[in-house]
Amino acid sequence: MQLIQYSFRLILVISILLISILSIQEIEVQSSVNFSDKLLHFFCFLYLTILSWLSRIIYKELWLYVIVLAYGILIEIIQIYIPYRSFEFLDIFADFLGILVGIFFINFLKDLYPNY
């Protein structure tokens, strides 16, 4: 079990680094509300929520969800200071929705694998 958790932790660290790097890259803006961008936020934070839970870094689930959301908010705050990026509340909302769906998926996993 420890090897599985360490593997998930390594994947989590790599994922956070990759998402952080991509979040400061210059992108082409096509419209004021880009639907595919919001879907990307949703799926990234769904993925991060599930991966964070699987890695068992934090055992208090509420804190885990708060930290994942705080990471999303931090990315948006950093983007204020990057000339070609911008802060968007809709991005934070998409992150939040991804975390919520992740919570439901985690509860489903708990029912399937109660010993994990």
BAVEX-709710 format. One record per atom (N, C-alpha, C, CB): residue in one letter; x, y, z; atom name. Coordinates in steps of 0.02 Angstrom, whole numbers, plus 32768, in hexadecimal, padded with zeros to 4 digits. Glycine has a CB too. Layout:
<bagus>
- rest, east, north, up, atom
- A, X, Y, Z, CA $
...
</bagus>
This chain:
<bagus>
- rest, east, north, up, atom
- M, 8029, 7FC4, 8000, N $
- M, 8000, 8000, 8000, CA $
- M, 802C, 803F, 8000, C $
- M, 7FD1, 8000, 803D, CB $
- Q, 8064, 803C, 8024, N $
- Q, 8090, 8077, 8027, CA $
- Q, 80AC, 8088, 7FE2, C $
- Q, 80C9, 806A, 8059, CB $
- L, 80BE, 8055, 7FBC, N $
- L, 80D9, 8061, 7F79, CA $
- L, 80A6, 8084, 7F4C, C $
- L, 80F0, 8020, 7F59, CB $
- I, 8067, 8070, 7F53, N $
- I, 8032, 808F, 7F2B, CA $
- I, 802B, 80D9, 7F3F, C $
- I, 7FEF, 806A, 7F35, CB $
- Q, 802A, 80E6, 7F80, N $
- Q, 8023, 812B, 7F97, CA $
- Q, 805F, 8156, 7F82, C $
- Q, 801C, 812D, 7FE3, CB $
- Y, 809B, 813B, 7F85, N $
- Y, 80D6, 8160, 7F6F, CA $
- Y, 80D4, 816D, 7F24, C $
- Y, 8116, 813B, 7F81, CB $
- S, 80BA, 813E, 7EFF, N $
- S, 80B4, 8147, 7EB6, CA $
- S, 8082, 817F, 7EA7, C $
- S, 809D, 8106, 7E94, CB $
- F, 8049, 817F, 7ECA, N $
- F, 8018, 81B5, 7EC1, CA $
- F, 8035, 81F8, 7ED6, C $
- F, 7FD9, 81A6, 7EE9, CB $
- R, 805E, 81F8, 7F0A, N $
- R, 807D, 8237, 7F21, CA $
- R, 80AD, 8253, 7EEC, C $
- R, 80A3, 822C, 7F63, CB $
- L, 80D3, 8226, 7ECC, N $
- L, 8101, 823C, 7E98, CA $
- L, 80D9, 8258, 7E5C, C $
- L, 812D, 8202, 7E81, CB $
- I, 80A4, 8236, 7E49, N $
- I, 807A, 824E, 7E12, CA $
- I, 805B, 8291, 7E25, C $
- I, 8043, 821A, 7E02, CB $
- L, 8047, 8299, 7E64, N $
- L, 8029, 82D8, 7E7B, CA $
- L, 805B, 8311, 7E75, C $
- L, 8011, 82D1, 7EC3, CB $
- V, 8098, 8306, 7E8B, N $
- V, 80CB, 833B, 7E88, CA $
- V, 80D8, 834E, 7E3F, C $
- V, 810C, 8324, 7EAA, CB $
- I, 80DF, 831D, 7E14, N $
- I, 80EB, 832B, 7DCD, CA $
- I, 80AF, 8350, 7DAF, C $
- I, 80F8, 82E8, 7DA6, CB $
- S, 8073, 833C, 7DC1, N $
- S, 8037, 835C, 7DA8, CA $
- S, 8032, 83A5, 7DBE, C $
- S, 7FF9, 8336, 7DBF, CB $
- I, 8041, 83B2, 7DFD, N $
- I, 803E, 83F7, 7E17, CA $
- I, 8072, 8422, 7DF4, C $
- I, 804A, 83F7, 7E63, CB $
- L, 80AE, 8407, 7DEA, N $
- L, 80E2, 842D, 7DC6, CA $
- L, 80CC, 843B, 7D7F, C $
- L, 8125, 8406, 7DC6, CB $
- L, 80B1, 840A, 7D5D, N $
- L, 809B, 8414, 7D18, CA $
- L, 8062, 8446, 7D13, C $
- L, 8086, 83D1, 7CFA, CB $
- I, 8031, 8440, 7D3E, N $
- I, 7FF8, 846F, 7D3E, CA $
- I, 8010, 84B6, 7D4F, C $
- I, 7FC1, 8459, 7D70, CB $
- S, 803E, 84BB, 7D7E, N $
- S, 8059, 84FD, 7D91, CA $
- S, 807D, 851D, 7D56, C $
- S, 8088, 84F7, 7DCD, CB $
- I, 80A6, 84F7, 7D33, N $
- I, 80CA, 8511, 7CF9, CA $
- I, 809A, 8525, 7CC2, C $
- I, 80FC, 84DD, 7CDE, CB $
- L, 8069, 84FB, 7CB4, N $
- L, 8039, 850A, 7C7F, CA $
- L, 800D, 8547, 7C90, C $
- L, 800D, 84CE, 7C72, CB $
- S, 8002, 8553, 7CD1, N $
- S, 7FD7, 858A, 7CE5, CA $
- S, 7FF7, 85CE, 7CDB, C $
- S, 7FC3, 8582, 7D2D, CB $
- I, 8038, 85D0, 7CD1, N $
- I, 8059, 8611, 7CC6, CA $
- I, 8070, 861A, 7C7D, C $
- I, 8094, 8618, 7CF4, CB $
- Q, 8061, 85E9, 7C54, N $
- Q, 8073, 85EE, 7C0D, CA $
- Q, 8044, 861D, 7BE8, C $
- Q, 8073, 85A9, 7BEC, CB $
- E, 805D, 863C, 7BB4, N $
- E, 8033, 8668, 7B8B, CA $
- E, 8004, 863E, 7B60, C $
- E, 805F, 8697, 7B5E, CB $
- I, 7FC5, 8654, 7B5E, N $
- I, 7F93, 8631, 7B36, CA $
- I, 7F71, 8663, 7B08, C $
- I, 7F5F, 860D, 7B62, CB $
- E, 7F52, 864A, 7AD3, N $
- E, 7F2B, 8674, 7AA7, CA $
- E, 7EE5, 867A, 7AC2, C $
- E, 7F2B, 8658, 7A5E, CB $
- V, 7ECD, 86B7, 7ACA, N $
- V, 7E8A, 86C2, 7AE4, CA $
- V, 7E5B, 86C8, 7AA8, C $
- V, 7E87, 8702, 7B10, CB $
- Q, 7E27, 869D, 7AA7, N $
- Q, 7DF8, 869E, 7A70, CA $
- Q, 7DB9, 86C4, 7A80, C $
- Q, 7DE7, 8657, 7A5B, CB $
- S, 7DA4, 86C2, 7ABF, N $
- S, 7D68, 86E6, 7AD4, CA $
- S, 7D6E, 86F6, 7B1E, C $
- S, 7D28, 86BD, 7AC6, CB $
- S, 7D3F, 871E, 7B37, N $
- S, 7D43, 8731, 7B7D, CA $
- S, 7D34, 86F6, 7BAB, C $
- S, 7D13, 876A, 7B8B, CB $
- V, 7D07, 86C9, 7B97, N $
- V, 7CF9, 868D, 7BBE, CA $
- V, 7D04, 8651, 7B90, C $
- V, 7CB0, 868D, 7BDB, CB $
- N, 7D3E, 8631, 7B9A, N $
- N, 7D50, 85F8, 7B70, CA $
- N, 7D38, 85B8, 7B93, C $
- N, 7D9D, 85F6, 7B63, CB $
- F, 7D06, 8597, 7B76, N $
- F, 7CE7, 855C, 7B94, CA $
- F, 7D1A, 8523, 7B9D, C $
- F, 7CAC, 8545, 7B6B, CB $
- S, 7D45, 8519, 7B6C, N $
- S, 7D76, 84E3, 7B71, CA $
- S, 7DA8, 84F0, 7BA9, C $
- S, 7D9B, 84DA, 7B2E, CB $
- D, 7DB7, 852F, 7BB6, N $
- D, 7DE3, 8541, 7BEE, CA $
- D, 7DC3, 852E, 7C31, C $
- D, 7DF4, 858C, 7BED, CB $
- K, 7D82, 8539, 7C37, N $
- K, 7D5F, 8528, 7C75, CA $
- K, 7D5C, 84DC, 7C7D, C $
- K, 7D17, 8546, 7C75, CB $
- L, 7D53, 84B8, 7C46, N $
- L, 7D54, 846E, 7C4A, CA $
- L, 7D99, 8455, 7C5F, C $
- L, 7D40, 844F, 7C06, CB $
- L, 7DCD, 8476, 7C46, N $
- L, 7E11, 8463, 7C59, CA $
- L, 7E1B, 846E, 7CA4, C $
- L, 7E44, 848B, 7C31, CB $
- H, 7E04, 84A6, 7CBE, N $
- H, 7E08, 84B3, 7D06, CA $
- H, 7DE2, 847E, 7D2C, C $
- H, 7DED, 84F9, 7D17, CB $
- F, 7DA5, 846F, 7D16, N $
- F, 7D7C, 843D, 7D37, CA $
- F, 7DA0, 83FA, 7D3B, C $
- F, 7D39, 8435, 7D12, CB $
- F, 7DB9, 83E1, 7D02, N $
- F, 7DD8, 839E, 7D02, CA $
- F, 7E1B, 839D, 7D26, C $
- F, 7DE1, 8387, 7CBA, CB $
- C, 7E41, 83D3, 7D23, N $
- C, 7E80, 83D6, 7D48, CA $
- C, 7E74, 83D1, 7D93, C $
- C, 7EA6, 8417, 7D38, CB $
- F, 7E41, 83F4, 7DAB, N $
- F, 7E36, 83F3, 7DF3, CA $
- F, 7E10, 83B5, 7E0A, C $
- F, 7E0F, 8431, 7E08, CB $
- L, 7DEA, 8397, 7DDE, N $
- L, 7DCE, 8354, 7DEC, CA $
- L, 7E07, 8323, 7DF4, C $
- L, 7D9D, 833E, 7DB2, CB $
- Y, 7E36, 8325, 7DC5, N $
- Y, 7E71, 82F9, 7DC6, CA $
- Y, 7E9B, 8306, 7E04, C $
- Y, 7E9B, 8305, 7D87, CB $
- L, 7EAA, 8345, 7E14, N $
- L, 7ED3, 8355, 7E4E, CA $
- L, 7EB2, 833F, 7E90, C $
- L, 7EE1, 83A0, 7E50, CB $
- T, 7E71, 8347, 7E93, N $
- T, 7E4D, 8333, 7ED0, CA $
- T, 7E52, 82E8, 7EDC, C $
- T, 7E03, 8349, 7ECC, CB $
- I, 7E44, 82C2, 7EA8, N $
- I, 7E47, 8279, 7EAE, CA $
- I, 7E8E, 8262, 7EBB, C $
- I, 7E2C, 8257, 7E6F, CB $
- L, 7EBE, 827E, 7E97, N $
- L, 7F04, 826B, 7EA0, CA $
- L, 7F1D, 827D, 7EE5, C $
- L, 7F2F, 828C, 7E6A, CB $
- S, 7F09, 82B7, 7EFF, N $
- S, 7F1D, 82CC, 7F42, CA $
- S, 7F02, 829C, 7F76, C $
- S, 7F05, 8314, 7F51, CB $
- W, 7EC4, 8287, 7F6D, N $
- W, 7EA6, 8257, 7F9C, CA $
- W, 7ECA, 8213, 7F98, C $
- W, 7E5B, 824F, 7F8E, CB $
- L, 7ED8, 81FC, 7F5B, N $
- L, 7EFA, 81BC, 7F53, CA $
- L, 7F41, 81BD, 7F6F, C $
- L, 7EFC, 81A9, 7F09, CB $
- S, 7F62, 81F6, 7F6E, N $
- S, 7FA6, 81FA, 7F87, CA $
- S, 7FAA, 81FA, 7FD3, C $
- S, 7FC8, 8238, 7F6B, CB $
- R, 7F73, 8209, 7FF3, N $
- R, 7F6E, 8207, 803D, CA $
- R, 7FA1, 8235, 805E, C $
- R, 7F77, 81C0, 8056, CB $
- I, 7FAC, 826F, 8041, N $
- I, 7FD9, 829F, 8061, CA $
- I, 7FB6, 82BF, 809D, C $
- I, 7FEF, 82D6, 802E, CB $
- I, 7F77, 82CE, 8095, N $
- I, 7F4F, 82EC, 80CB, CA $
- I, 7F14, 82BD, 80D8, C $
- I, 7F36, 8335, 80B9, CB $
- Y, 7F0B, 82A9, 8116, N $
- Y, 7ED6, 827A, 8126, CA $
- Y, 7E93, 829C, 8136, C $
- Y, 7EEB, 8250, 8161, CB $
- K, 7E95, 82DA, 8149, N $
- K, 7E56, 82FF, 8155, CA $
- K, 7E3D, 8318, 8111, C $
- K, 7E61, 833B, 8186, CB $
- E, 7E07, 82F9, 80F9, N $
- E, 7DEF, 8307, 80B6, CA $
- E, 7DDB, 8350, 80AB, C $
- E, 7DB5, 82DB, 80A5, CB $
- L, 7DBC, 836F, 80DC, N $
- L, 7DA8, 83B4, 80D4, CA $
- L, 7DE5, 83E0, 80C7, C $
- L, 7D82, 83CD, 8113, CB $
- W, 7E1B, 83D4, 80EC, N $
- W, 7E58, 83FC, 80E1, CA $
- W, 7E75, 83EE, 809C, C $
- W, 7E8C, 83EC, 8117, CB $
- L, 7E71, 83B1, 8086, N $
- L, 7E8A, 83A0, 8044, CA $
- L, 7E65, 83C9, 800E, C $
- L, 7E82, 8355, 8036, CB $
- Y, 7E23, 83CC, 8014, N $
- Y, 7DFB, 83F1, 7FE2, CA $
- Y, 7E09, 843C, 7FE6, C $
- Y, 7DB0, 83E4, 7FED, CB $
- V, 7E11, 8455, 8023, N $
- V, 7E20, 849D, 802C, CA $
- V, 7E64, 84AE, 800D, C $
- V, 7E1F, 84B0, 8077, CB $
- I, 7E95, 8482, 8017, N $
- I, 7ED8, 848F, 7FFC, CA $
- I, 7ED8, 848C, 7FAF, C $
- I, 7F0A, 845C, 8018, CB $
- V, 7EB3, 845C, 7F93, N $
- V, 7EAF, 8459, 7F49, CA $
- V, 7E8E, 8498, 7F2E, C $
- V, 7E88, 8419, 7F33, CB $
- L, 7E58, 84AE, 7F4E, N $
- L, 7E37, 84EC, 7F37, CA $
- L, 7E65, 8528, 7F41, C $
- L, 7DF5, 84F7, 7F5E, CB $
- A, 7E89, 852A, 7F79, N $
- A, 7EB8, 8562, 7F85, CA $
- A, 7EEE, 8563, 7F50, C $
- A, 7ED7, 855B, 7FCC, CB $
- Y, 7F04, 852A, 7F38, N $
- Y, 7F34, 8526, 7F02, CA $
- Y, 7F18, 8547, 7EC3, C $
- Y, 7F48, 84DC, 7EF3, CB $
- G, 7ED9, 8538, 7EB4, N $
- G, 7EB8, 8557, 7E79, CA $
- G, 7EB3, 85A2, 7E80, C $
- G, 7E73, 8539, 7E6F, CB $
- I, 7EA1, 85B9, 7EBC, N $
- I, 7E9C, 8602, 7EC8, CA $
- I, 7EE1, 8622, 7EC3, C $
- I, 7E7C, 8610, 7F0D, CB $
- L, 7F14, 8600, 7EDD, N $
- L, 7F58, 861B, 7ED9, CA $
- L, 7F6F, 8622, 7E90, C $
- L, 7F89, 85EC, 7EFF, CB $
- I, 7F5F, 85F1, 7E67, N $
- I, 7F70, 85F6, 7E20, CA $
- I, 7F4F, 8634, 7E01, C $
- I, 7F5A, 85B6, 7DFA, CB $
- E, 7F10, 863F, 7E11, N $
- E, 7EED, 8679, 7DF6, CA $
- E, 7F0B, 86BB, 7E0F, C $
- E, 7EA2, 8676, 7E08, CB $
- I, 7F1F, 86BD, 7E4E, N $
- I, 7F3E, 86FA, 7E69, CA $
- I, 7F80, 8707, 7E47, C $
- I, 7F48, 86F4, 7EB5, CB $
- I, 7FA8, 86D3, 7E3C, N $
- I, 7FE8, 86DA, 7E1A, CA $
- I, 7FDD, 86F4, 7DD3, C $
- I, 800E, 8697, 7E18, CB $
- Q, 7FA7, 86DE, 7DB3, N $
- Q, 7F9A, 86F4, 7D6E, CA $
- Q, 7F89, 873E, 7D69, C $
- Q, 7F61, 86CA, 7D52, CB $
- I, 7F77, 875D, 7DA0, N $
- I, 7F6C, 87A6, 7DA0, CA $
- I, 7FAC, 87CA, 7D8C, C $
- I, 7F53, 87BE, 7DE5, CB $
- Y, 7FE4, 87B0, 7DA3, N $
- Y, 8024, 87D2, 7D99, CA $
- Y, 8049, 87BD, 7D5A, C $
- Y, 8050, 87C4, 7DD4, CB $
- I, 802B, 8790, 7D33, N $
- I, 8048, 877B, 7CF4, CA $
- I, 8025, 87A1, 7CBC, C $
- I, 8042, 872D, 7CEA, CB $
- P, 804A, 87C7, 7C94, N $
- P, 802B, 87F5, 7C63, CA $
- P, 7FFB, 87D3, 7C32, C $
- P, 8061, 8818, 7C3D, CB $
- Y, 8009, 8797, 7C1D, N $
- Y, 7FE0, 8776, 7BEB, CA $
- Y, 7FAD, 8745, 7C09, C $
- Y, 800D, 8751, 7BBA, CB $
- R, 7FA4, 8747, 7C4A, N $
- R, 7F72, 871D, 7C6C, CA $
- R, 7F44, 874A, 7C95, C $
- R, 7F94, 86E7, 7C99, CB $
- S, 7F0D, 872F, 7CAC, N $
- S, 7EDE, 8758, 7CD4, CA $
- S, 7EBB, 872D, 7D09, C $
- S, 7EAA, 8779, 7CA7, CB $
- F, 7EA4, 874F, 7D3D, N $
- F, 7E7E, 8730, 7D73, CA $
- F, 7E36, 8729, 7D5C, C $
- F, 7E83, 875A, 7DB4, CB $
- E, 7E18, 86EE, 7D66, N $
- E, 7DD2, 86E4, 7D54, CA $
- E, 7DAF, 86BD, 7D8B, C $
- E, 7DCC, 86C0, 7D11, CB $
- F, 7D78, 86D8, 7DA3, N $
- F, 7D50, 86B5, 7DD5, CA $
- F, 7D31, 8676, 7DB9, C $
- F, 7D19, 86E3, 7DF0, CB $
- L, 7D22, 8676, 7D78, N $
- L, 7D05, 863A, 7D59, CA $
- L, 7D36, 85FF, 7D5A, C $
- L, 7CF0, 8648, 7D11, CB $
- D, 7D77, 860E, 7D57, N $
- D, 7DA9, 85D9, 7D5D, CA $
- D, 7DA7, 85BA, 7DA3, C $
- D, 7DF0, 85F5, 7D4E, CB $
- I, 7DA1, 85E4, 7DD5, N $
- I, 7D9D, 85CB, 7E1A, CA $
- I, 7D5D, 85A2, 7E22, C $
- I, 7D9F, 8605, 7E4D, CB $
- F, 7D27, 85B9, 7E05, N $
- F, 7CE8, 8594, 7E08, CA $
- F, 7CEE, 8550, 7DE6, C $
- F, 7CAF, 85BD, 7DE8, CB $
- A, 7D0F, 854E, 7DAC, N $
- A, 7D1B, 850E, 7D8A, CA $
- A, 7D47, 84E0, 7DB4, C $
- A, 7D3B, 851B, 7D44, CB $
- D, 7D79, 84FD, 7DD5, N $
- D, 7DA4, 84D6, 7E02, CA $
- D, 7D7A, 84B8, 7E3A, C $
- D, 7DDD, 8502, 7E20, CB $
- F, 7D4E, 84E1, 7E57, N $
- F, 7D23, 84CC, 7E8E, CA $
- F, 7CF5, 8493, 7E78, C $
- F, 7CFA, 8507, 7EA8, CB $
- L, 7CD8, 849A, 7E3C, N $
- L, 7CAC, 8465, 7E23, CA $
- L, 7CD3, 8424, 7E18, C $
- L, 7C8A, 847B, 7DE1, CB $
- G, 7D10, 8429, 7E00, N $
- G, 7D3A, 83EE, 7DF8, CA $
- G, 7D48, 83CC, 7E3A, C $
- G, 7D7C, 8400, 7DD6, CB $
- I, 7D54, 83F4, 7E6E, N $
- I, 7D60, 83D8, 7EB1, CA $
- I, 7D21, 83B6, 7ECB, C $
- I, 7D76, 8410, 7EE2, CB $
- L, 7CE6, 83D5, 7EC1, N $
- L, 7CA7, 83B7, 7ED7, CA $
- L, 7C9B, 8373, 7EB6, C $
- L, 7C6D, 83E6, 7EC8, CB $
- V, 7CA5, 8370, 7E75, N $
- V, 7C9B, 8330, 7E52, CA $
- V, 7CCF, 82FE, 7E6B, C $
- V, 7CA1, 8339, 7E05, CB $
- G, 7D0C, 8316, 7E78, N $
- G, 7D40, 82EB, 7E95, CA $
- G, 7D2B, 82CE, 7ED8, C $
- G, 7D80, 8311, 7E9C, CB $
- I, 7D0A, 82F6, 7F01, N $
- I, 7CF2, 82DF, 7F43, CA $
- I, 7CBF, 82A6, 7F39, C $
- I, 7CD2, 8319, 7F6B, CB $
- F, 7C92, 82AE, 7F0A, N $
- F, 7C61, 8279, 7EFD, CA $
- F, 7C83, 823A, 7EE3, C $
- F, 7C2C, 8291, 7ECA, CB $
- F, 7CB5, 8242, 7EB8, N $
- F, 7CD9, 8208, 7E9E, CA $
- F, 7D00, 81E6, 7ED5, C $
- F, 7D09, 821E, 7E65, CB $
- I, 7D1F, 820C, 7F02, N $
- I, 7D44, 81F0, 7F3B, CA $
- I, 7D15, 81C8, 7F68, C $
- I, 7D67, 8228, 7F63, CB $
- N, 7CD9, 81E2, 7F75, N $
- N, 7CA9, 81BD, 7F9E, CA $
- N, 7C95, 817C, 7F7C, C $
- N, 7C6B, 81E8, 7FAB, CB $
- F, 7C91, 817C, 7F3A, N $
- F, 7C83, 813E, 7F15, CA $
- F, 7CBD, 810E, 7F1C, C $
- F, 7C77, 814E, 7ECA, CB $
- L, 7CFC, 8127, 7F18, N $
- L, 7D36, 80FC, 7F21, CA $
- L, 7D3A, 80DE, 7F67, C $
- L, 7D76, 8123, 7F12, CB $
- K, 7D26, 8106, 7F98, N $
- K, 7D26, 80ED, 7FDE, CA $
- K, 7CF7, 80B2, 7FE6, C $
- K, 7D13, 8125, 800E, CB $
- D, 7CBF, 80B4, 7FC3, N $
- D, 7C90, 807C, 7FC6, CA $
- D, 7CAC, 803F, 7FA4, C $
- D, 7C4E, 808F, 7FA6, CB $
- L, 7CD0, 8048, 7F6E, N $
- L, 7CEF, 800F, 7F4A, CA $
- L, 7D2A, 7FF2, 7F6F, C $
- L, 7D04, 8024, 7F05, CB $
- Y, 7D54, 801E, 7F8B, N $
- Y, 7D91, 8009, 7FAD, CA $
- Y, 7D94, 8026, 7FF4, C $
- Y, 7DCF, 801F, 7F86, CB $
- P, 7D6E, 8009, 8022, N $
- P, 7D6A, 8025, 8065, CA $
- P, 7DAD, 8022, 808C, C $
- P, 7D35, 8001, 808D, CB $
- N, 7DDA, 7FF8, 8079, N $
- N, 7E1A, 7FF1, 809E, CA $
- N, 7E50, 8020, 8086, C $
- N, 7E34, 7FAB, 8099, CB $
- Y, 7E43, 8047, 8051, N $
- Y, 7E78, 8073, 8037, CA $
- Y, 7E7B, 80B2, 805F, C $
- Y, 7E6D, 8083, 7FED, CB $
</bagus>
